[in-house]
Amino acid sequence: MTETVREAMEFDVVVVGGGPAGLAAAIRVKQLAPDAAVCLLEKGSEIGAHILSGAVIEPRALDELIPDWREKGAPLDTPATHDEMLYLTERRQFRLPTPPQMNNHGNYIVSLGNVCRWLATQAEELGVEIYPGFSAAELLEEDGRIVGVATGDMGIGKSGEPGPNHAVGMELRAPYTLFAEGCRGSLSKQLMARFDLRRGIDPQTYGLGIKELWEVPASQHRPGFIQHTLGWPLDRRTYGGSWLYHFGDNLVSYGFVVGLDYANTWLSPFDEMQRLKTHKAVRPHLEGGKRISYGARALSEGGLQSVPRLTFPGGALLGDAAGFLNVPKIKGTHAAMKSGMLAAEAVAEALADGRPAEPVSFTRKVRESWLWGELRDVRNVRPAFAKYGQLGGFAYSAIDTVLLRGRAPWTLRHPHADHEVLDSAVKSDPIVYPKPDGRLTFDKLSSVFLSNTNHEEDQPVHLKLRDPARWKTVNWDEFRSPESRYCPAGVYEAVDTDTNPRLQINAQNCVHCKTCDIKDPTENIDWSAPEGGGGPNYPGGM
């Protein structure tokens, strides 16, 4: 059999990922080095297709990257006007003081997908070559240095053999490759292992964010209104909460985050999100409206303690791939963009030097920037909730951020990875969730339908068990299939449970949240990028 040779394209910089971090990096490289050849790969069918939107943006990084963004028509159209913070019990609500880091004066509620689409037009005007619909599937390494990536083959059947529409992947080579894959990217995960980038730092801790976009009657729409809640329906040990953002033309973004360090194996983040909508503090915002989109994604919540080494020979990690999320602010866009800009500056300096080298100045630039200071000042907030619970964590956070102003002479740690803290089925309290009513609350499959998720059926499964036998002896016998509950898309299903329990993987449902790669009790599930263009397709309004 003749070995197929992949074609190769040469660039100065390859960027993997078309989110805020990757786009900001590509734009900044071209601003500083106009003659540099820059390529950006995006696994979604288009820029913004995999961007889960309805977000609040702090425009600080955008002001630095494109100072005249208002004149250029950036889609930041709904200024934040009102903040509300509530603690909920099952039947009551209590207004809490809004923490200073959650004051959204000067921020905007946006469709982040549309912001990324706009950033892509700015990048293309500068000469960045953007290739949507192509997954970066393989690291290219020579002499201990990353020299680019290869895209995945198209048209490979489930058997692993080329089909009639087979197309060989391309090699995209460059002296510098910037990885902006978002949270728990498959190549970023490989890079951390290959170059031991996590040595000496805390484990990363994650959250699962599940989001719905609603269109509501004009009479109940309050443009610029922002609500956050904590408390019910989660127990007091479990970190999480909700948000509501009113923006655009009668749109409301409703979302719910659960920290993936939760212990109860019976907990279902999706069902917790659904039943919260029945609370009197949330219901009036959505009742009478129409749910028009749905999605989910994991979030890197570890903060400063969990940021890995940022550079390696031939490249760097950016954005949520490196953990640049300000958890108390519930914002990552400005941090992701700033990290991309700083990486671009380091790469531009290295390109000017003319000799390929590790862009080590990126780390110094981050540590000297407002980004590092922002993460330093809130470093104790997320671990405080894990240590002291919901109310204790909120109280500690007030002391740390308001009284001590982030300058506490101690740093709280993340002692465990999220997959290590799940209790067995016999030690966990069962949770009975109400049936969905189809008007305000819904099931998983109807939700996945709204995400426009699609994968070619005849392609290799992109979700794999390292040891299939381990599912029965560990996941089923000890934990009663937690993946069937933590997955927000119905990908994992325990079948034949009365006779011969086995796991069915419905990979076509996958919305690319990557929770399974994080929360499996023995890290037995590997998520990898499917064929390019597969996955959710979030609409422009989302």
N, C-alpha and C positions, 0 to 999 in steps of 0.2 A: 504494500500500500504506500503510495507516494505521500510524503509528509507535506501538508499545506503550509506555505510560508506566509506569514502575516506581513502586510504592508506596514511601513512605518512613516510617520510624519514627525518632523523635527520642529520644535519650538524653543523659545527661551524659558518660558514658564508654562506649566500645565496646572490648572486649578480643577480640583475634583469637588463638585458640588455647586449648584446654582442657587443657594440661599443667600441671606444677607452677608455672611462672612466671605463666601467665595466671590460674590459679585463685587463687594467693596475691595477685596484684594486685587481682582483683575483690573478694576478701574484705577486704583492707585498705582499699580505698576505702570500702566500706560500714561498716567499723568506724569510720573517721574522719569520714565524711559520710553518715550513715544515710539522709538524704533524697535522696541522689543516685540517679539512674536509671542502672543499670549493666547492660549486656548483654554476654554472652560467646558467641562463635561457635566451634564445633568441627566440623571437616570430617569426622571419623569418625562412624560411625553412632550412637555413644554416647560419653560421656566414658570414656576409657580404652581405646577400641577401637584407637587408633593408638599406645598407650603400650607400648613394648617393655620388659617387666618382668623381674624377677629382678635386683633392684638392692640395693646397700648404701646406706642413708640415714644421713647424719649429721643428728641431729634439732635442730641448733642453730637453724635458721630456723623450724622448726615450733614450738619452744619459745617463740619470740618472737611468732609469729603467733597461735597458739592454745595458751596455756600449760597448759590443762587437757585436752590432747588424749588423755591416757590415760583420764581419766574419761569422755570422750566417745566412747571406743571406736575410736580410730584403729587401723587394721590394721597395727601395727608389733609383730609377735608373736614374731619370732625374733631374740633378741640375738646379736650376733657374739661368738664365744667363742674362736676360734683362727685365727691368720693363718699362712700358709705361702707363702714366696717361693722359686721354683725357677728355675735356669738349666738348659735342656735341650740336650743333643746328641741325635743320632738314637737312641742306645741308652742314654744315661746321664742322670742328673739330679744337680744340685748345689744344695744348700740355700744360699740367700743370706740375709744379714741383712735383716730387714724394714725398709724405709725408714720413718722416723718418720711421714711423711705418710700411710703406708699402714697404720698401726696403727689397727685398727677397734674398739678398746675403747670401749664406750658407743654404738656404732652398731647398726643393725638391718638384717637381710636381709628384704626385703619384695617383694610383688607391687606394683610401682609403679602398674600400672593400677588396682588396688584402692585404693591410697592416693589416687589422683586421683578415683576415684569417691566416696570418703569426703569429700575436700575439696569436691567439687561439692555434696554434701548440706549441708555447712556454709555454702557460698556461697548456696545457695537459701534456707536458713533466714534469712539476712540480707536476702533480697530480690533477689538477683542473678537476672536472667532468662538462662537458659542454653538455647541453641539448637544441639543436635547435629544432624549430618547436613547442614550447610550450609557450603559452601566460600566463603571470602572471595576473590572472583575479581577485584575491581577496586578501585583506589584512587579515592576521591572527593576532588577538589581544587578549591578556589575561591580565587582571588586569592593563589595561592602557598601556600596552607595546606591541609593534609589535614583534611577535615571528615567522614570516615567511610569506610565501604567498602560495596560492593555485593556481594551474593551472586550466584553463577552461576545462569544459567537452568537449569531442569530440563527434561528431555525434548527436548533438541536431538539430532537424528540425526547420523550420521557425515558427511552431506552439508553439515551446517551449517544445515539448515532445521528449523524447529519440527516435532516429531512430534505424535501424537494426545494425548500426556500432557504437552504443553508447559506449563510454569509459569514466568512471568517472575520473575527475581530481585528481591530487595528491596534498598532503600537503607537502611542503618543509619547514621544521622547523629549526630554528637556533637562537642562542642568538643575532645574529646581521644580519640584512638584509640591503644591500646597493642597493639603487635605482638609476640606471643609464639608465633610459628609454629614454633619449633624451628630446627634447623640448616638453612640454605640455603632458607628459606621464599621462595616466589615473590614475594610482595608486599614482603617485607623486602629482597630483591634489587633490586626496582624502586626502593624508597625510597633505598637506598644510592646508586644511580645518579642518581636525581632530585635529591637534596640533597647529593651528593658527600660522603657520610658517611665514606668510607674515605680521604679525602685525608690524606697525611702519615703513614700508619700502615703496618705490615707487611702483606703479603698474609695472608689467613687460610689456615691449613693444616688439613687434615681427616683424620679416620680413618674407616674403615668398620667398624662393629661388627655382627657376625653372631651370632645367639643362638639357642640351642635350650633348651627346657624338657623335662626328663626326670622321669619318675616311677620311682623305684628301689625295690628291696626294702628293707623296714624294717631288715633286718640290716646293710645297708651305708650307712644314712642317718646322718649326723652333724650334727644341727641346730646351726647357728652356725659351721660350718667354712668357711673361706675359703682358696682357693688361687689364686695368681697365678703365671704362668710367662712367661719370655721366652727367646729363643733359637730352637732348632729348632721348626718346620720352616722358618722364615724364614732367609734369608741374613743375614750380619752387617751388611749395609748397610741393611736394611729394618727400620723401626720397627714394633713390634707385640708382641702377647702374648695370653695367655688368662686366663680366670678360671673358677673353679668356686665356686658358693655353694650350700650345703645349707640349706634352709629349709622352712617349712610342713609339710604332711603328706607326707613322703617325696619332696619335690621337690628337684631339683638344677638350677640355672641354669648352663648351660655356654655360654661365649661366647669370641669371638676378635676382636681388633681389629688391623687392618692400617693403618698410616699411608698415606694416599693420595699421599704424595710418593715412593712406590716407583718404581723405574726400569725394571725388567724387564717388557716388554710381555706376556710369556707368563705372568706371575704371575696366579693366580686366587685371590682371598681366600677364596672359598667352599671350594675344594678344599684349600687350606692348612688351613682349619679342620677339614675332615673328616679329613685324615690325622693331625692332631695327636691325635685321639681314640684312635689306635692305640698311642700312646706308653704305656709302663708306668706313668708318673706320672699319667696321665689315665684310661686304660681302666678300672681297678678301680672308679672312681666311677660309671661309667655301665653297664658290662657287666651284662647280666641285667635292665636296666631297659627302659622304653618311652619313646620320644620322643613327646611329646604336643603340642608347638607349636614354631614356627620364625618368625623374623623378622630384619629388618636395618634399620639406619639409619646415616646419616652423623653424625659428631660434629665439632664445632668445637674444634680442638686448639691454635689459635694462642696462646691465653692473652693476657696483658696487652698484648703488642706488637701484637696484631691486633684489639683491641676498637675498634670504630668510634666516631664521634661518636654519642652515645646519643639525642639529641633532635633534633627538627625542628619546624617550625611545625605544631602540631596533634597532636603525639604523641611516642612514644618506642619504642625497641627493648628487649626484655627477654629474659632467659634465654639459651638457646643461639642464638637469632636474633642476639644481640649477641656471642656467644662466651664466655659466663660458664660455663666448664667448668674444673675443677681437674684437669688431665691426670695429674699424679703420683698424686693421690688416686683417680683413675678415678671421680670423683663430680661430678655437676652439679646434682643435685636441690636440695641446700641452697643452692647459689649461685643457681640459677634462682629459687627462692622468695624469697631475700633481694632480688634485683634487682627482682622484681615488687612486693615490699613497699615498697621505696624509691621506685619509680616512682609507686606509688599515693599515697605521702605527698606527693610533688611535685605530683601532679595535684590532690589534696585541697586543698593550699595555693592552687593556681591557681584552683580552683573557688570557694574562699572569697573570692578577690580579685574575682571577678565579671567579669573581662574576659579573653576567650580570649587566651592567649599561649603561647609555647613553654615547656614545663615544664623550664626550664633548671636548676632546683635539683636535678633528678635526678642530674646529673653530679657536682655537689658532694657530694650525699649518698652516692653510690657511693664517691667518693674518700676520704670521711671514715669509711667503714664498715669492718668486719672483712673484708668481701668483697674490697675492693681490696688490703688488706694481705695476705690469703691468696694472691691471684693474683700480687702483687709478689714474694713470697718464693719462689715456684716458677717464676718467669718464664723462667729459663734451662734448665729441665729438658728440655722438648720439643725446643728447637733444639739442645741438646747431643747428643741421640741422632741427629739429622740430620747433625750436624757430625762426630761421632766414632764413629758406629756403635753397635751394641748394648752391648758390654762397656765401651767407652770412655765412652759416654753414661751408663751406670750408675755408673761410677767418678766421672765428673765430677759427677753429680747428688749423690753422697754428699758430696763436698767442698763443693759449693755449699749444700746444704741442712742438712748436719750440722755441718761446721766453720765455714762462713761464715754459716749460719743465714739464707740468703736475702738477705744484705746485701752481696753482691759489688758492687764499684764499677763493674761493666760489665753490659751487657745484650746477650745474644746475639740475633741477628736471624733472621728468616725471609726469606731473600733471593729465594725463588722461589714462585710459585703452583704448586699440585700438578700442574696440567695441563702445565706447562712442562718437567717433568723426565723424561718417559717416553722411554726409548731405543727406537730402531727395532728391527724384528724381526731384522735381520741382526746388530745389535750386542748383542742380548739372548741369554742362554743359555736354550735350550729347557728346559721343565720337564715331566716325565712324571709324571702323577698316577695312583695306583692306582684301579682300578675299585671302586665302592662295593659293600659286601657286603650291604646291605639290613637289617643288624641293628645295626651300630654306626656305619657310614658310609653316606651316602645321596647321591642325585642332587638336582639343583636342583628338578626338577618335583615330585617327591614332597614336597620341603620346602615349596615354595610352597603345595601343597595343605593342609599343616598350618597355614599362616598364615590360612586362611579368607579369602583375598583374592578380592574380587569387584568387577568393574566392569560396568556395563551395556554390553553389546556394541555397541548402536547409539547411540554417542555420539562426539563428536569425540575424536581421539587426543590425549592430554594430554602426549605426548612428541614433540617436533618437531625436525627438523633445520633450522637456519637456511639452510643451503645443501646440498640433497641431493646435488649433484654432488661435493661435497668428500669424501663418505664414501669413494668409490672411489679418488680420487687421493691422499688422505691416510691415512684410517683403514685401508683395505685394502692399498694398495700399499706404504705405509711401515711400518705398525704391525700389520698382519694382524688387524684387527678387535678391538682391546683391549676394547671395550664388551661383546663376547660373553663375556669372562672376568671383568671387574671387576663386572659386574652380578650380584648374588647371587640373581636370580629368573628368569633365562632370558628376559628381555625382548628382548634384542638377539641376533639370529641371522644369521650370514653364510651365505647360501644360493647355490647354483649356482656354487660357488667354482672349479670346474674349467672352466667355460665363460664365464659372464658374472656375476662376483660382484656381489651386491646385498645390501642390508641389509633384513632383515625385522624389524619392531617388533611384538612380542607385548605390547601395552600392557595387556591384561587381566591379565598376571602381575605387574604392578608393585606392590611392597610399600612404595613411597614412601620409599625410602632416599635418593634424590637424588644418588647417586654419579655417575650419568651427567652431571648438570649441572655436576659438579665436575671430573671426571677426563678428559673428552674432550680430545684433544690440541689442538684449536683452539677449544674452547668452542662447538662447533657444535650441541650438544644443549640444548634448553630444556625443563625440567620445569615444568609448571604444575598447579595443583590440578584434578583431574577433578571430575565431578559429585559433589555432596555425598553422603556416605555410602559412597563407593567406597573401595577399597583393602583393607588387612588388617583383620581383626576378631580381635584377640587376646583370648583368654578371660580370665575373671576371675582365674584362678590364675596367669596370666602377668604 
